[in-house]
Amino acid sequence: MESDSRSARIQVLVAEQAARRGARVGVVDVCTAAVAALPVGGAGLSAMSRTAPSHPLCSTDNISEQLEELQLTLGQGPCVDAFLQGSAVLTPDLLARELQDRWMVFAEAALEAGARSVFALPLQMGAISPGVLDLYARVPVRLNAEELADALAFADLATLMLLDARIDETGRPRGDPAEDLGAYRAEIDQAAGILTVQLGVGIEEAFVRLRAHAYAQGRRLAPVAADVVSRRLRFSPGAEPDHADEET
């Protein structure tokens, strides 16, 4: 399938960037590879949540760094809208009157920073959205269908990395992509859904709690999600998660 070949090509480009750094593949390589492959001048990526402070994770240059900080500080811009709407926000020219009215403070600040076009792509897996990938250009730019499809593929790979998916040193998901990642997505979605009931919170906060527990225990996200789904791990409001198999 075309989407599979596109995904494989994007994974190779990102892995090559990591090889140049001499490090394990990461979201910074997604940003760098996207800039090299698309008609943009820079890229930035921010972790975002409705229930926890959002923060920039990486940027390829000073302008992209400023754009991430501006949007998160001002609470407006294509990045914020893409996260809230769950769909890509493409702004070919920030001088457009409707954009000046829509993001009055951000548009002026972004232009002053050196950006003329901004493309914000939400990172999504089911009901969970861990952040947004932003691309900018110094001149007015319109992404064609192929370029937009590539940009979305970069965002998909960044999503898997942020969600702690099983990504190996080549940038590829371990195991069979169709089965392995499909099951991975479903299990994390299911675990987050279970936590919304156990904790009485929304899906975003449930996912934040799931990730926080995995981080605190030094575990991968997938095994923690599996424990929640199998009822080996239960979360309670105001208490530490309880492992059923550790009870006496």
C-alpha positions in Angstrom: 0.0 0.0 0.0 1.1 3.6 -0.7 0.7 4.6 2.9 3.0 1.7 4.0 5.7 2.6 1.5 5.5 6.3 2.6 5.7 5.3 6.2 8.7 3.1 5.5 10.5 5.9 3.5 9.9 8.4 6.3 11.2 5.9 8.9 14.4 5.6 6.9 14.9 9.4 6.6 14.5 9.7 10.4 16.8 6.8 11.1 19.5 8.4 8.9 19.3 11.6 10.9 19.7 9.7 14.1 22.7 7.9 12.6 24.3 11.3 11.8 23.9 12.2 15.4 25.2 8.9 16.5 22.3 8.4 18.9 19.1 6.4 19.2 16.3 7.7 17.0 14.2 10.4 18.7 11.7 13.1 18.0 14.5 15.6 17.3 15.3 13.4 14.3 11.7 13.6 13.1 11.9 17.4 13.1 15.3 17.5 11.4 14.3 14.9 8.7 11.0 16.8 8.1 12.9 20.0 7.4 15.2 18.2 5.0 12.3 16.6 3.1 9.8 19.4 2.9 9.8 23.0 1.6 10.1 24.4 5.1 12.8 26.2 7.1 12.4 24.7 10.5 10.4 22.4 12.8 9.4 22.2 16.4 7.5 19.8 18.5 5.7 20.4 21.8 4.2 17.9 24.3 0.6 19.1 25.0 -2.1 18.2 27.4 -5.5 19.6 28.5 -4.7 18.7 32.2 -0.9 19.3 32.5 1.5 22.0 31.5 2.5 21.9 27.9 6.2 22.3 27.0 8.4 22.4 23.9 10.4 19.1 23.3 12.6 20.1 20.4 13.2 22.6 17.7 15.6 22.8 14.7 16.5 26.4 14.9 16.0 29.7 16.8 12.8 30.6 14.9 11.1 27.3 15.5 12.1 27.6 19.2 10.5 31.0 19.4 7.3 29.8 17.7 6.8 27.0 20.1 7.4 29.2 23.1 5.1 31.9 21.7 2.2 29.7 21.1 2.4 27.9 24.5 2.8 31.2 26.3 0.1 33.1 24.5 -2.3 30.2 24.2 -3.0 31.0 20.6 -1.7 30.0 17.2 -1.9 27.1 14.7 -0.3 24.7 17.2 -2.9 25.4 19.9 -5.8 25.2 17.4 -4.5 21.9 15.9 -4.3 20.4 19.4 -7.8 21.5 20.4 -9.4 20.7 17.1 -7.5 17.4 16.5 -6.9 18.3 12.8 -4.0 19.9 10.9 -4.0 23.7 10.7 -2.2 25.0 7.6 -1.4 28.7 7.3 0.4 29.4 4.0 0.7 33.1 4.8 0.5 34.7 8.2 -0.1 38.1 6.5 -3.6 37.0 5.5 -6.2 39.3 7.1 -8.3 36.5 8.6 -5.2 35.1 10.4 -4.2 38.5 11.6 -7.7 38.7 13.2 -7.7 35.1 14.4 -4.3 35.2 16.2 -3.8 38.9 16.6 -0.8 38.7 19.0 0.8 35.5 17.8 0.7 36.4 14.1 2.5 39.7 14.6 5.1 38.0 16.9 5.7 35.1 14.5 6.2 37.4 11.6 8.7 39.5 13.7 10.5 36.2 14.6 10.9 35.5 10.9 8.1 33.0 10.1 5.7 33.6 7.2 4.0 30.2 6.9 3.2 27.7 9.7 1.8 24.2 9.5 0.6 22.5 12.7 0.1 18.8 12.7 -1.5 17.2 15.8 0.0 14.0 17.1 -2.8 11.6 17.6 -3.5 8.0 18.6 -7.2 7.3 19.0 -8.6 9.6 21.6 -5.1 10.5 22.9 -3.1 13.5 21.6 0.3 13.9 23.2 1.4 17.0 21.2 1.8 18.9 18.0 4.5 19.0 15.2 5.0 22.5 13.8 6.7 23.4 10.5 7.4 26.9 9.4 8.8 28.7 6.3 10.3 32.2 5.9 8.2 32.7 2.8 4.6 32.0 1.8 4.3 28.2 1.1 1.5 25.9 0.2 2.1 22.2 0.7 0.9 20.0 -2.2 -0.9 16.7 -1.6 2.3 14.7 -1.6 4.1 17.1 0.8 1.2 17.2 3.2 1.0 13.4 3.2 4.7 13.2 4.0 4.3 15.8 6.8 1.5 13.7 8.3 3.7 10.6 8.1 6.4 12.5 10.1 3.7 13.4 12.6 2.6 9.8 12.9 6.1 8.6 13.6 6.6 11.3 16.2 3.4 10.2 17.9 4.6 6.6 18.2 7.9 7.9 19.8 6.1 10.2 22.2 3.8 7.4 23.3 6.8 5.2 24.0 6.0 2.7 21.2 8.4 -0.1 20.4 10.7 1.8 18.0 14.1 0.3 17.3 17.3 2.0 16.4 16.4 2.1 12.7 13.3 4.1 13.4 11.0 1.2 12.6 8.4 -0.3 14.9 9.5 -3.7 16.2 7.5 -6.6 15.0 4.8 -6.6 12.3 3.6 -3.0 12.0 0.0 -3.9 11.1 -0.5 -6.2 14.0 1.9 -4.9 16.6 1.1 -1.2 16.4 -2.6 -1.9 15.9 -2.7 -3.9 19.1 -0.4 -1.4 20.8 -2.8 1.5 20.0 -5.8 -0.4 21.1 -4.4 -1.5 24.4 -3.3 2.0 25.4 -6.6 3.4 24.4 -8.4 0.7 26.4 -6.1 1.2 29.4 -6.8 5.0 29.4 -10.5 4.3 29.1 -10.4 2.1 32.2 -8.5 4.8 34.1 -11.2 7.4 33.3 -13.6 5.2 35.2 -11.2 4.3 38.1 -10.1 7.9 38.6 -13.2 9.8 37.5 -11.1 11.9 35.1 -11.1 12.7 31.3 -9.1 10.7 28.8 -6.2 13.2 28.6 -5.6 13.1 32.4 -6.0 9.4 32.4 -3.2 9.1 29.8 -1.0 11.5 31.8 -1.4 9.4 34.9 -0.6 6.2 32.9 2.6 7.7 31.5 3.6 9.2 34.9 3.3 5.8 36.6 5.3 4.1 33.8 8.0 6.8 34.1 8.1 6.5 37.9 8.5 2.7 37.8 11.1 2.8 35.0 8.8 0.7 32.8 7.7 0.9 29.2 4.2 2.2 28.6 2.9 -0.9 26.8 3.5 -3.3 29.7 1.8 -0.9 32.1 -1.2 -0.5 29.8 -1.4 -4.3 29.6 -1.4 -4.6 33.4 -4.3 -2.1 33.6 -6.3 -3.9 30.9 -5.7 -7.3 32.6 -6.6 -5.8 36.0 -3.2 -6.6 37.4 -2.8 -2.8 38.1 -5.5 -0.6 39.5 -5.5 3.2 40.0 -7.4 4.9 42.8 -8.0 8.7 43.3 -5.5 10.1 45.7 -3.6 6.8 46.2 -0.7 5.0 44.6 -1.6 2.5 41.9 -2.0 -1.0 43.4 -0.6 -4.2 41.8 -3.1 -7.0 42.3 -0.3 -9.6 41.9 1.7 -8.0 44.7 -1.1 -8.1 47.2 -0.7 -10.5 50.2 
